Amino acid sequence: MNYLVAVMGDRIQAEAAYVALEKADLPTTQITIIGRGYKDLAALPFDDPSEQARRRMKLMAAWLIPFGFVGGGGL
């Protein structure tokens, strides 16, 4: 998933950027304003880095353990 973050000086600039993105035919489901009176940062679906690491460990174990046994048995 790709993210673009822009920091605006005030609410007026943020809303102007939102309108400009709407006019550029970017789907509004992909645009979010974060801040007081808008969405909270905790409400966004960012991946937890420790969860990503657990997924990678499981994937590597699923591939490396069987090949390690096969490779070790072949010696």
HELIX and SHEET records of a PDB file:
HELIX    1   1 ARG A   11  LYS A   23  1                                  13    
HELIX    2   2 THR A   28  GLN A   30  5                                   3    
HELIX    3   3 LEU A   41  ALA A   43  5                                   3    
HELIX    4   4 PRO A   49  GLY A   73  1                                  25    
END                                                                             
